Amino acid sequence: MPSQLLDDLNEPQRQAVVHSGTPLLVVAGAGSGKTRVLTCRIAYLMAERNVAPTEILAITFTNKAANEMKERVAHMVGPKARSMWVSTFHSACVRILRNEAKRLNLKPSFTIYDTQDSVRMLFLVSKDLGIDPKSYSPKYLLGQISNLKNELIDYEDAISKAVTAQEQTVAQAYGEYQRRLMLASAVDFDDLIGHTVALLQAFPDVAEHYHRRFRHVLVDEYQDTNHAQYILIRELVGTGKDGMPPAELCVVGDADQSIYAFRGANIRNIVEFERDYSTAQTVVLEQNYRSTQNILTSANSVIEKNSGRPAKRLWTAEGSGEKIVIYTANDEHHEADFIVTNIADLIDNHGYDYKDVAIFYRTNNQSRSVEEVFIRRGVPYKVVGGTRFYERKEIKDALAYLRAVSNPEDDVSVRRILNTPRRGIGDKAEEAVEGFARREKITFSAALNRLSEIHTLPTRSATALTEFNRLLGNLRTLDESGAGPSAILAAAMEASGYLKELTASKDPQDEVRVENIAELENVTREYEEQFVEDNESGDVATLSNFLERVSLVADSDQIPTGAEHGGVVTLMTLHTAKGLEFPVVFLTGMEDGVFPHQRAFGSATELEEERRLAYVGMTRAMKRLFLSRAVARSTWGQPNYNPESRFLSEIPAELVDRQGEEPSPLGLAGSGSRAPKRDEPVMALEVGDRVLHDKFGMGTVLSVIGQNEKAEATIDFKSAGEKRLLLRYAPVEKL
């Protein structure tokens, strides 16, 4: 019965469900029951207002949300709900485009390219257009083209508006990419939206058909829509010019949870909804059914510092709850220890399970210190929306360099890095070396030392392989000379060009990879320091020792599944956390420069987005919220001293239980991340110079090649033999 649909709703929820006639904006605060309102509204339309299910279009952002909504409505009104269109933006557009493909010169069976397909095509486009992939990687080009498509800018407009060389290159690639897509009767995900908008705008009869079909359009998570999606909704609703009155539009969202600007989401779509639709009504849902009042008041106090947001203050009938714990740790290791100690207490003494606990961080590399403590203490965990630290590609690549240095017979590692970064060694060259190794019954690495015997190798490939072999030889000499794993890692990442390629890239994902390499360097330095503490004999940490330790830590078989221990602790970035809830939340890295991220300091808009991210993180917590920071956090092996996050001081003091160490005076000495550079002057040597090496003793310089940081010297150390040294890292003294 229609009346029963309203029974368990609060007054604002009820208003949102029964509203009719004009566009409706439902401002749904975190945990305020927005999914319930949407499903009840759809059921009410069918049960009370006799709307046919085929007249309803409900759009969500994920297939999971769409399926959940359809199931809930079916439970309320029966199987007729299954003929509704409840789908994601992309799924709805596919259905429309399949029906009308011929109008756009597409086959109805057009192919939908995923990201990998698009990157592959742009690699071919770049090759044919002569675009340098080191300056403009295919992933970067795809990101830029996607941004243009999200703004409904076609390639002709992009070409005409391009001013800088960068814009011209992107526009040129965009044009050729789009031409090839059409030739292949293919579309990418952004085209699904853009082509549908073009279809509705160019063919009035198609637009009228869908205006007659969909009399009610409902959109979830409206704050996450980009410009193209905003225009799509406008076109589907209609303006009444074709004789059909506009469809009844209901959008649900929360400007305070708009955290996807980097994906093209435009917060103005929800903030200015009433300006776009002058007759719109707004209903605000402020009663929260998830969190305690202390958590809500804390989150409110942070988010209210943002300007121009619709007024809203979350409240709950569930009581005040525990105070918010703000913990100050000396460094990231003490922070991780604090987390694991409190999880143990919550489980042992307060009735929680592992599955009740989530740990959030601003950037992926922050998970490493927590992961290692969890592994050491046997805490079961999973990383959601990301990869475990030691399973990330760049970490595997870096460790492959170290393994290839430590064990020349490790063909798997050698071949992983053979052309990483790209150095002109193709599949055919690799196959030629492999074939020679097989015939001679030797390892791949041994074959690299006999390149002159492999006659099928083109000169260019042979030169590149010789340089690669020289690189490994230099790194092995460094290892042999007693250098620690941190020095060998630094040398490998710089001399190979791996780090240079990442730092030069315009792909934002590569910036994250640089941060992860920096974190691996922290791991090597921590290991060296710990080794010295644990060994009084004066021994130093070796590369092979380090790799053995990493193998044990990185072995996922060592991590309990946790099914028998009440589930697993969940680790994720704040962006991944949106839409989820947990009884206990630890929000880590609460330092200015970490969170809010240092990139946001120069932009008021980006700082407001960081504040919304903090609000999202805080409002995921149901019962207990812990906010932690480190006085010193290592980057590139150096401690960085950042002040506490400004978001912490915005929380009312009476709601907070402050714990932990007081900041050291050193915390005032310096701040900000250090760049991955090492600017020490490199020793200049000449043939005939006498030198003293820490391990090899006295030697005479036989030859020198390269300059500055690329300088190498071949030195005769008599009893230790001839050694080729990278002078930037060699512990030698000129006599």
C-alpha positions in Angstrom: 0.0 0.0 0.0 1.3 3.5 -0.8 0.8 4.7 2.8 3.0 1.9 4.1 5.8 3.1 1.9 5.9 6.3 4.0 5.5 4.8 7.4 9.1 4.6 8.5 10.3 7.8 6.9 11.1 11.0 8.7 9.4 14.2 7.6 12.0 15.5 5.0 12.3 12.0 3.6 8.6 11.8 3.2 8.5 15.2 1.4 11.1 14.0 -1.0 9.1 10.8 -1.8 5.7 12.5 -2.4 6.9 15.7 -4.2 5.5 16.2 -7.7 5.3 18.6 -10.5 8.6 20.5 -10.4 12.3 19.5 -10.4 13.5 18.3 -7.0 16.9 18.5 -5.4 17.4 16.2 -2.4 20.4 17.3 -0.5 21.3 14.1 1.3 23.8 14.4 4.0 26.1 11.5 4.8 24.2 8.5 6.3 20.9 10.2 5.9 19.1 7.4 4.0 19.3 8.7 0.4 19.1 5.2 -1.2 15.9 4.5 0.8 14.4 7.8 -0.4 15.2 7.1 -4.0 13.8 3.6 -3.9 10.7 4.7 -2.0 10.1 7.5 -4.4 10.3 5.1 -7.4 7.9 2.7 -5.6 5.6 5.6 -4.7 5.5 6.8 -8.3 4.2 3.4 -9.4 1.9 2.6 -6.5 0.3 6.0 -5.8 0.8 8.0 -9.0 0.2 5.1 -11.5 3.4 5.8 -13.3 4.3 2.8 -15.7 7.7 1.3 -14.9 8.7 1.8 -18.5 8.3 5.6 -18.0 11.0 5.7 -15.3 14.7 6.2 -15.9 16.9 6.0 -12.8 20.7 6.7 -13.2 23.4 5.7 -10.7 27.2 5.7 -10.9 27.8 2.0 -10.4 26.3 -1.3 -11.5 26.2 -2.4 -7.9 24.1 0.6 -6.9 21.8 0.1 -9.9 21.2 -3.6 -9.1 20.6 -2.9 -5.4 18.1 -0.2 -6.3 16.2 -2.4 -8.7 16.1 -5.3 -6.2 14.8 -3.0 -3.4 12.0 -1.5 -5.7 11.1 -5.0 -6.8 10.7 -6.1 -3.2 8.3 -3.2 -2.7 6.1 -3.3 -5.8 6.7 -6.7 -7.3 8.3 -8.0 -10.6 6.9 -5.2 -12.7 9.8 -3.1 -11.4 12.1 -5.1 -13.6 11.0 -3.3 -16.7 12.3 0.0 -15.4 15.5 1.4 -16.7 17.8 1.5 -13.7 21.3 1.7 -14.9 24.6 3.6 -14.9 25.1 6.6 -17.3 27.1 4.4 -19.6 24.7 1.4 -19.7 21.8 3.7 -20.4 23.7 5.4 -23.3 24.7 2.0 -24.8 21.0 1.0 -25.0 20.1 4.3 -26.7 23.1 4.2 -29.1 22.5 0.5 -30.1 19.0 1.5 -31.3 20.2 4.6 -33.2 23.8 3.8 -34.2 23.2 4.1 -37.9 22.4 7.8 -37.6 25.9 8.3 -36.3 27.5 6.1 -39.0 28.1 3.4 -36.4 27.2 -0.3 -36.7 24.6 -1.4 -34.1 27.2 -3.9 -33.0 29.8 -1.2 -32.4 32.7 -2.2 -30.1 33.3 -0.5 -26.8 37.0 0.1 -26.1 38.1 -0.1 -22.5 41.1 1.9 -21.2 43.7 -0.6 -22.3 42.3 -0.7 -25.8 42.3 3.1 -26.0 45.9 3.3 -24.7 47.0 0.7 -27.2 45.4 2.6 -30.1 47.0 5.9 -28.9 50.3 4.2 -28.8 49.9 3.4 -32.6 48.6 6.9 -33.2 51.6 8.4 -31.5 53.9 6.2 -33.5 52.4 7.2 -36.8 52.2 10.9 -35.9 55.8 11.0 -34.6 54.7 12.0 -31.0 57.5 11.2 -28.5 56.0 8.8 -25.9 58.4 10.0 -23.3 57.0 13.5 -23.5 53.4 12.4 -24.1 52.6 8.9 -23.0 49.5 7.2 -24.5 48.0 7.2 -21.0 48.5 11.0 -20.7 47.1 11.6 -24.1 44.0 9.5 -23.3 43.5 11.5 -20.0 43.7 14.8 -21.9 41.3 13.6 -24.6 38.9 12.3 -21.9 38.9 15.7 -20.3 38.0 17.3 -23.6 35.2 14.8 -24.2 33.9 15.4 -20.7 33.5 19.0 -21.7 31.9 18.0 -25.0 34.7 19.5 -27.0 35.2 17.6 -30.2 38.5 17.3 -32.0 37.8 20.0 -34.5 37.1 22.5 -31.7 40.2 21.2 -29.9 42.4 21.8 -32.9 40.9 25.3 -33.5 41.4 26.3 -29.9 44.9 24.8 -29.4 47.5 27.5 -28.6 50.4 25.8 -26.9 52.5 23.1 -28.4 51.1 20.7 -25.8 47.5 21.6 -26.7 48.3 21.2 -30.4 49.9 17.8 -29.9 46.9 16.6 -27.8 44.4 17.9 -30.4 46.3 16.3 -33.3 46.3 12.9 -31.5 42.6 13.4 -30.6 41.7 13.9 -34.2 43.6 10.8 -35.5 42.4 8.7 -32.5 38.7 9.6 -33.2 39.2 8.9 -37.0 40.5 5.4 -36.2 37.6 4.7 -33.7 35.1 5.6 -36.4 36.9 3.5 -38.9 36.8 0.5 -36.5 33.1 1.2 -35.6 34.2 1.6 -32.0 33.6 4.0 -29.2 35.3 4.6 -25.9 33.5 5.2 -22.5 33.5 9.0 -22.9 32.0 8.6 -26.4 29.0 6.7 -25.0 28.0 10.0 -23.2 29.1 12.4 -25.9 27.6 10.5 -28.8 24.2 10.2 -27.0 24.2 14.0 -26.4 25.0 14.6 -30.0 22.3 12.2 -31.1 19.6 13.9 -28.9 20.7 17.4 -30.1 21.0 16.6 -33.8 17.8 14.5 -34.3 14.7 16.0 -32.8 12.6 12.9 -33.6 15.0 10.8 -31.5 14.8 13.3 -28.6 11.0 13.4 -28.8 10.9 9.6 -28.7 12.8 9.5 -25.4 10.9 12.5 -24.0 7.7 10.5 -24.5 9.3 7.4 -23.1 10.8 8.7 -19.9 8.4 10.9 -17.9 10.4 10.5 -14.7 14.2 10.9 -14.5 16.0 10.2 -11.2 19.8 10.7 -10.7 21.8 9.5 -7.8 25.1 11.1 -6.6 24.4 14.2 -8.7 27.4 16.0 -7.2 29.7 13.5 -9.1 28.4 14.4 -12.6 30.7 16.0 -15.1 29.6 18.6 -17.8 28.8 15.9 -20.4 26.6 14.0 -18.0 24.9 17.2 -16.9 24.0 18.1 -20.5 22.8 14.5 -21.1 20.4 14.8 -18.2 19.1 18.1 -19.5 18.6 16.6 -23.0 16.8 13.6 -21.6 14.4 15.7 -19.5 13.7 18.1 -22.4 12.5 21.7 -22.4 9.0 21.3 -23.7 9.8 22.7 -27.2 8.8 19.5 -28.9 5.3 19.6 -27.5 6.1 17.2 -24.6 6.3 18.8 -21.2 9.7 18.3 -19.5 10.1 15.0 -17.6 9.9 15.2 -13.8 13.5 15.4 -12.6 14.7 14.3 -9.2 18.4 14.5 -8.3 20.0 13.3 -5.1 23.4 14.3 -3.8 25.5 16.2 -1.4 27.9 19.0 -2.4 29.9 18.3 0.8 30.8 14.9 -0.7 31.9 16.1 -4.1 35.5 14.7 -4.2 36.0 13.7 -7.8 37.0 17.0 -9.5 40.2 15.2 -10.8 37.8 12.9 -12.8 36.0 15.9 -14.2 33.1 16.1 -11.7 31.7 19.6 -11.5 30.4 20.7 -8.2 28.5 23.6 -9.8 26.0 21.1 -11.2 24.5 20.5 -7.7 25.4 23.9 -6.1 23.6 25.8 -8.9 20.7 23.3 -9.5 18.1 25.8 -8.5 19.6 28.4 -10.9 19.5 25.8 -13.7 15.9 24.8 -12.9 14.2 27.9 -11.7 11.0 26.1 -10.4 13.0 23.5 -8.5 12.3 22.6 -4.9 15.0 21.5 -2.4 14.6 19.0 0.5 17.5 18.7 2.9 18.1 15.4 4.7 20.0 16.1 7.9 19.1 13.3 10.2 22.0 10.8 10.2 21.4 7.1 10.9 25.1 6.0 10.9 27.3 8.0 13.2 27.4 9.3 16.8 26.8 13.0 17.4 30.5 13.7 18.4 31.6 12.3 15.0 29.0 14.4 13.1 29.7 17.6 15.0 33.4 17.1 14.3 32.8 16.6 10.6 30.3 19.5 10.5 32.9 21.8 12.1 35.5 20.9 9.4 33.2 21.2 6.4 31.5 24.5 7.4 34.8 26.3 6.7 34.0 25.8 2.9 32.4 28.7 1.3 29.3 28.8 -0.9 27.9 25.4 0.3 24.2 24.9 0.9 23.5 25.1 4.7 23.3 21.7 6.4 24.1 20.3 9.8 24.0 16.6 10.4 22.4 15.3 13.6 21.5 12.0 15.1 19.2 10.6 17.7 21.8 8.0 18.7 23.6 10.0 21.4 27.0 11.6 21.7 29.3 8.6 21.8 33.0 8.4 22.4 35.3 11.4 22.0 37.4 11.7 18.8 40.9 10.5 19.5 43.7 12.7 17.9 47.1 11.0 18.2 50.5 12.6 17.6 53.2 10.1 16.8 57.0 10.7 16.5 57.0 9.1 13.0 55.0 6.9 10.7 56.2 3.7 12.6 54.9 4.9 15.9 51.7 5.9 14.1 51.4 2.3 12.8 52.1 0.9 16.2 49.4 3.1 17.7 46.9 1.8 15.2 47.7 -1.9 15.7 47.7 -1.5 19.5 44.3 0.1 19.5 42.8 -2.5 17.1 44.0 -5.2 19.6 42.3 -3.3 22.5 39.1 -2.8 20.5 38.9 -6.5 19.7 40.0 -7.9 23.1 38.1 -5.5 25.4 35.3 -3.8 23.4 33.6 -6.5 21.3 34.8 -5.4 17.9 36.1 -7.7 15.1 38.7 -7.1 12.4 36.0 -6.5 9.8 34.7 -3.5 11.8 37.9 -1.6 11.3 39.0 0.6 8.4 42.2 2.6 7.8 42.1 5.5 5.4 45.0 7.5 3.9 45.4 10.3 1.4 47.9 8.6 -0.9 48.6 4.9 -1.6 52.2 4.9 -0.5 51.1 5.6 3.1 49.8 2.1 3.5 53.3 0.5 3.6 54.2 1.2 7.2 50.8 0.0 8.4 51.0 -3.1 6.2 54.4 -4.1 7.6 53.2 -3.8 11.2 50.1 -5.8 10.4 52.2 -8.6 8.8 54.6 -8.6 11.7 51.8 -8.8 14.3 49.6 -11.2 12.3 46.7 -8.8 11.7 44.7 -9.9 8.7 44.0 -7.1 6.2 43.0 -6.3 2.6 43.8 -3.3 0.5 40.7 -2.1 -1.3 40.8 -0.2 -4.6 44.5 -0.5 -4.7 47.3 -3.0 -4.6 49.4 -4.2 -1.7 52.6 -2.2 -1.5 54.9 -5.0 -2.6 52.6 -6.0 -5.5 52.6 -2.6 -7.2 54.2 -2.6 -10.6 56.8 0.1 -9.8 57.9 -1.7 -6.6 58.1 -5.1 -8.5 60.2 -3.3 -11.2 62.6 -1.7 -8.6 63.0 -5.0 -6.7 63.6 -6.8 -10.0 66.6 -4.4 -10.5 67.9 -5.3 -7.1 67.4 -9.1 -7.6 69.1 -8.9 -11.0 72.1 -7.2 -9.3 72.2 -9.7 -6.3 71.7 -12.8 -8.4 72.9 -12.7 -12.1 71.3 -16.1 -12.7 67.8 -14.7 -11.9 66.6 -14.6 -15.5 63.0 -13.7 -14.6 64.1 -10.4 -12.9 66.7 -9.6 -15.6 64.0 -10.1 -18.4 61.4 -8.0 -16.4 63.7 -5.0 -16.5 65.3 -5.6 -19.9 63.3 -2.9 -21.5 61.9 -1.1 -18.4 62.2 1.8 -18.9 62.0 1.6 -22.7 65.6 1.4 -24.1 65.0 0.1 -27.6 65.2 -3.6 -26.8 62.3 -5.2 -28.6 60.7 -8.7 -28.4 62.8 -10.0 -31.4 66.1 -9.0 -29.7 65.0 -10.7 -26.5 64.1 -13.8 -28.5 67.5 -13.8 -30.2 69.3 -13.7 -26.8 66.9 -16.4 -25.4 67.5 -18.7 -28.4 71.3 -18.3 -28.1 71.1 -19.1 -24.3 69.0 -22.2 -25.1 71.4 -23.5 -27.7 74.5 -22.9 -25.5 72.7 -24.2 -22.4 73.5 -21.1 -20.4 71.4 -18.5 -18.5 69.9 -15.5 -20.2 72.3 -13.2 -18.2 75.3 -15.3 -19.3 74.1 -14.9 -22.9 74.2 -11.1 -22.4 77.9 -11.3 -21.8 78.4 -13.0 -25.2 76.4 -10.6 -27.4 79.2 -10.5 -30.1 78.4 -14.2 -30.8 74.7 -13.6 -31.5 74.8 -12.7 -35.2 71.0 -12.3 -35.6 71.0 -9.2 -33.5 70.5 -5.8 -35.3 73.3 -3.3 -34.5 70.8 -1.0 -32.7 69.6 -3.8 -30.4 73.1 -5.0 -29.7 74.1 -1.5 -28.7 71.1 -1.2 -26.3 71.8 -4.7 -24.8 75.4 -3.8 -24.3 74.4 -0.6 -22.4 72.0 -2.6 -20.3 74.7 -5.1 -19.5 77.1 -2.3 -18.6 74.4 -0.9 -16.2 74.0 -4.2 -14.4 77.8 -4.6 -14.3 78.2 -1.2 -12.6 75.4 -2.0 -10.1 77.0 -5.4 -9.3 80.3 -3.7 -8.7 78.6 -1.3 -6.3 77.1 -4.3 -4.4 80.5 -6.0 -4.4 82.1 -2.9 -3.0 79.9 -3.1 0.1 77.3 -0.5 -0.7 74.1 -0.9 1.2 70.7 -1.6 -0.4 69.6 2.1 -0.3 72.6 3.2 -2.3 72.2 0.4 -4.9 68.4 1.2 -5.2 69.2 4.9 -5.7 71.8 4.1 -8.3 69.6 1.6 -10.1 66.6 4.0 -10.3 68.7 6.9 -11.5 71.3 5.2 -13.8 68.6 3.2 -15.5 66.5 6.3 -16.2 63.5 4.6 -14.5 62.9 7.5 -12.1 63.6 10.1 -14.7 60.9 8.7 -17.0 58.4 8.7 -14.1 59.2 12.3 -13.0 59.1 13.6 -16.6 55.7 12.0 -17.2 52.6 14.1 -17.3 50.5 11.1 -16.2 49.2 11.8 -12.6 49.5 8.0 -11.9 53.3 8.3 -12.5 53.5 10.9 -9.7 52.0 8.3 -7.4 54.6 5.8 -8.6 57.4 8.2 -7.7 56.0 8.5 -4.2 56.0 4.7 -4.0 59.6 4.4 -5.1 60.5 7.0 -2.4 58.7 4.8 0.1 60.8 1.8 -1.0 63.9 3.8 -0.5 62.6 4.5 3.0 62.3 0.8 3.5 65.9 0.2 2.5 67.2 2.9 4.8 65.0 1.6 7.7 66.4 -1.9 7.1 70.0 -0.6 7.2 69.4 1.3 10.5 67.7 -1.7 12.1 70.4 -4.0 10.9 73.1 -1.9 12.7 71.0 -1.8 15.9 70.5 -5.6 15.8 74.1 -6.5 15.0 76.8 -5.5 17.4 79.5 -7.2 15.3 79.9 -4.2 13.1 78.5 -6.0 10.0 76.7 -3.9 7.5 73.4 -4.7 5.7 73.8 -6.4 2.4 71.6 -6.4 -0.6 71.0 -10.1 -0.4 70.0 -9.8 3.3 67.5 -7.1 2.4 65.9 -9.0 -0.5 65.5 -12.0 1.8 63.6 -9.9 4.3 61.4 -8.3 1.6 60.6 -11.7 0.2 59.2 -12.8 3.5 57.3 -9.6 4.1 55.9 -9.5 0.6 54.8 -13.2 0.6 51.1 -13.0 0.7 51.0 -16.6 1.9 52.3 -15.3 5.2 49.2 -13.2 5.7 46.3 -14.9 7.5 43.0 -14.9 5.5 41.3 -13.9 8.7 38.0 -15.6 8.0 38.2 -17.4 11.3 39.2 -14.2 13.1 36.2 -12.0 12.4 37.2 -10.9 8.9 40.0 -8.6 7.9 40.9 -4.9 8.5 40.3 -2.8 5.4 42.8 -0.4 4.1 42.0 2.2 1.4 42.5 5.7 0.1 39.9 8.3 1.1 38.6 8.5 -2.4 37.8 4.8 -2.3 36.1 5.1 1.0 33.1 7.2 -0.3 29.8 5.4 0.1 31.1 2.9 2.7 30.7 2.8 6.5 32.6 1.1 9.3 32.1 1.0 13.1 35.8 2.0 13.6 37.8 4.4 11.4 41.5 5.4 11.6 42.2 8.4 9.4 46.0 8.6 9.1 48.6 11.2 7.9 46.8 14.2 9.3 49.6 16.7 8.5 49.6 19.8 6.3 51.4 18.7 3.2 50.1 15.1 3.5 46.4 15.8 4.1 45.5 18.3 2.9 47.9 17.4 0.1 50.6 20.0 -0.6 49.4 20.3 -4.2 46.2 22.0 -2.8 48.0 24.8 -1.0 48.1 27.1 -4.1 44.4 26.8 -4.9 41.4 27.7 -2.7 39.3 25.4 -4.9 41.6 22.4 -4.4 41.8 23.1 -0.6 38.0 23.0 -0.4 38.0 19.7 -2.2 40.6 18.4 0.4 38.2 19.5 3.1 35.3 17.7 1.5 37.6 14.6 1.4 38.2 14.9 5.2 34.4 15.2 5.7 33.8 12.1 3.7 36.5 10.2 5.7 35.2 11.3 9.0 31.5 10.5 8.2 32.4 6.9 7.3 32.8 6.2 11.1 29.9 4.8 13.0 31.1 4.5 16.6 34.8 5.3 16.9 37.0 7.8 15.0 40.8 8.0 15.4 42.8 10.8 13.7 46.6 10.3 13.7 49.6 12.3 12.5 53.4 11.9 12.6 55.7 14.7 13.7 58.3 13.4 11.2 57.5 11.4 8.0 60.3 10.1 5.8 60.5 10.9 2.1 63.5 9.8 0.0 65.2 8.7 3.2 64.9 12.1 4.8 62.6 13.1 7.7 60.0 15.8 6.7 58.5 17.9 9.5 55.0 19.0 8.6 52.7 20.9 11.0 49.5 19.2 12.0 46.7 19.2 9.5 44.6 22.4 9.7 41.5 20.1 9.8 42.4 18.9 13.3 42.3 22.4 14.8 38.9 23.0 13.3 37.4 20.2 15.5 36.0 21.6 18.8 38.4 20.9 21.6 35.7 19.6 24.0 35.0 16.7 21.5 38.6 15.6 21.4 40.8 13.2 23.4 44.4 14.2 22.5 47.0 11.5 22.9 50.6 10.8 22.0 53.9 12.6 21.9 54.2 16.4 21.8 55.8 17.8 18.6 59.6 18.0 18.8 61.1 21.5 18.4 62.7 20.0 15.3 59.3 20.0 13.8 59.7 23.7 13.3 63.0 23.4 11.5 61.9 22.5 8.0 59.0 21.1 6.1 57.8 20.0 2.7 58.8 17.0 0.6 62.2 16.7 -0.8 62.6 16.0 -4.5 64.2 12.7 -5.6 67.5 14.4 -6.4 71.0 13.9 -5.1 73.1 16.9 -5.9 76.5 16.0 -4.4 79.4 16.9 -6.7 80.9 13.9 -8.5 84.6 13.3 -8.2 86.6 14.1 -11.4 89.2 11.5 -12.2 91.8 11.2 -15.0 93.7 8.3 -16.4 96.7 7.5 -14.2 95.2 9.0 -11.0 95.7 7.0 -7.8 92.7 6.3 -5.6 91.8 4.6 -2.4 88.6 2.5 -2.2 87.0 1.6 1.1 86.9 -2.1 0.3 89.2 -2.7 -2.7 92.1 -0.7 -1.4 94.7 1.2 -3.6 94.1 1.4 -7.3 95.1 3.2 -10.6 92.6 4.7 -13.0 92.8 3.0 -16.4 90.0 4.8 -18.2 87.1 7.3 -17.6 83.9 7.7 -19.7 81.0 10.0 -19.2 80.7 13.2 -17.2 79.2 14.4 -14.0 76.6 12.0 -12.6 77.2 9.6 -15.6 80.9 9.4 -15.1 82.4 5.8 -14.9 85.9 4.8 -14.2 87.7 1.5 -14.8 90.3 1.1 -12.0 93.0 -1.5 -11.5 93.0 -2.5 -7.8 95.8 -5.2 -8.3 94.7 -7.9 -5.8 91.0 -7.1 -6.3 91.4 -6.9 -10.0 89.9 -4.4 -12.5 86.6 -2.8 -11.4 84.3 -0.4 -13.3 82.8 2.1 -10.9 79.9 4.6 -11.0 81.8 7.5 -9.5 78.6 9.1 -8.2 78.2 6.2 -5.8 81.7 4.8 -5.4 83.4 5.2 -2.0 86.7 6.3 -3.4 89.2 9.0 -2.4 91.6 10.6 -4.8 95.2 10.5 -3.5 
